[in-house]
Amino acid sequence: MVEKTEERMPNGPAAAAILAAGLGSAVYGLLTVGAVVSAGLKTALTWWKPTGALSGKTGLGTIIWLVSWIVVHSLWKDKDVPFTRMFVVSLILVGVGLLFTFPPVFEAFEAH
């Protein structure tokens, strides 16, 4: 009888995807606060007038997510990385993104 052995795949690609999602979320949150703090940034983020700065915030968040995923995936595609640490870092980044898009938080940065 021949025993089958399973070849384990490296966890780098999965960790890269999760980390990239966290980075994109954090960038979106930081841009949300930044648009409240800086009129110049708000103007620069207005890529399409009907949506205002939202178009630039989501656009840049998506670009950062995609570029970071491609870069980190290419670096980690054949590697095992400390997955738990990457997962925790990603959760923190997503938390930052969510926190900074919560209206009472970003409105607290508005000049009165």
C-alpha positions as CSV (number, residue, x, y, z in Angstrom):
1,M,0.0,0.0,0.0
2,V,1.3,3.4,-1.0
3,E,0.8,6.3,1.5
4,K,-0.3,9.6,0.1
5,T,1.5,12.6,1.4
6,E,-0.1,16.0,1.0
7,E,2.1,18.8,-0.1
8,R,1.5,21.8,2.0
9,M,1.2,25.1,0.1
10,P,3.0,28.2,1.5
11,N,0.8,30.7,3.3
12,G,2.4,33.8,1.8
13,P,-0.2,34.3,-0.9
14,A,-3.1,34.2,1.6
15,A,-1.3,36.5,4.0
16,A,-0.5,38.9,1.2
17,A,-4.2,39.1,0.2
18,I,-5.3,39.7,3.8
19,L,-2.6,42.3,4.5
20,A,-3.4,44.2,1.3
21,A,-7.1,44.4,2.3
22,G,-6.0,45.9,5.6
23,L,-3.8,48.4,3.9
24,G,-6.5,49.5,1.5
25,S,-9.0,49.9,4.4
26,A,-6.5,51.9,6.4
27,V,-5.7,54.2,3.5
28,Y,-9.5,54.8,2.9
29,G,-10.0,55.7,6.5
30,L,-6.9,58.0,6.6
31,L,-8.0,59.8,3.5
32,T,-11.5,60.3,5.0
33,V,-9.9,62.1,7.9
34,G,-7.4,63.9,5.6
35,A,-10.2,65.2,3.4
36,V,-11.9,66.8,6.5
37,V,-8.6,68.3,7.8
38,S,-7.2,69.6,4.5
39,A,-9.3,71.5,1.9
40,G,-6.5,70.9,-0.6
41,L,-6.6,67.2,-0.2
42,K,-10.4,67.2,-0.4
43,T,-10.1,69.0,-3.7
44,A,-7.4,66.7,-5.0
45,L,-9.6,63.7,-4.1
46,T,-12.5,65.0,-6.1
47,W,-12.0,63.0,-9.2
48,W,-15.6,63.2,-10.2
49,K,-17.7,66.2,-9.1
50,P,-21.0,64.4,-8.5
51,T,-19.5,62.2,-5.8
52,G,-16.9,64.7,-4.5
53,A,-13.9,63.5,-2.5
54,L,-15.5,60.0,-2.2
55,S,-14.4,59.2,-5.7
56,G,-10.7,59.8,-4.8
57,K,-10.9,58.2,-1.4
58,T,-12.3,54.9,-2.8
59,G,-10.1,55.1,-5.9
60,L,-6.9,55.5,-4.0
61,G,-7.9,52.9,-1.4
62,T,-8.6,50.5,-4.2
63,I,-5.3,51.3,-6.0
64,I,-3.3,50.8,-2.8
65,W,-5.1,47.5,-2.1
66,L,-4.4,46.2,-5.6
67,V,-0.8,47.4,-5.8
68,S,0.1,46.2,-2.3
69,W,-1.5,42.8,-3.1
70,I,0.5,42.4,-6.3
71,V,3.8,43.5,-4.6
72,V,3.4,41.5,-1.4
73,H,2.1,38.5,-3.3
74,S,5.2,38.5,-5.5
75,L,7.4,38.7,-2.5
76,W,5.7,36.0,-0.5
77,K,4.3,33.7,-3.2
78,D,6.7,30.8,-2.3
79,K,7.2,31.6,1.4
80,D,5.7,30.8,4.7
81,V,5.2,34.0,6.8
82,P,4.0,34.4,10.4
83,F,0.3,34.2,9.4
84,T,-1.1,35.0,12.9
85,R,1.0,38.2,13.1
86,M,-0.1,39.2,9.6
87,F,-3.7,38.5,10.4
88,V,-3.6,40.6,13.6
89,V,-1.9,43.5,11.7
90,S,-4.6,43.3,9.1
91,L,-7.3,43.4,11.7
92,I,-5.8,46.5,13.2
93,L,-5.5,48.1,9.8
94,V,-9.1,47.3,9.0
95,G,-10.1,48.6,12.4
96,V,-8.3,51.9,11.7
97,G,-10.1,52.2,8.4
98,L,-13.5,51.5,10.0
99,L,-12.8,53.9,12.9
100,F,-11.8,56.8,10.7
101,T,-14.8,56.4,8.4
102,F,-17.2,56.5,11.4
103,P,-18.8,60.0,11.2
104,P,-18.4,61.0,14.8
105,V,-14.7,60.3,14.5
106,F,-13.8,62.0,11.3
107,E,-16.2,64.9,12.1
108,A,-14.2,65.5,15.3
109,F,-11.3,66.6,13.1
110,E,-13.3,69.4,11.4
111,A,-12.3,72.9,12.1
112,H,-15.2,74.8,13.7
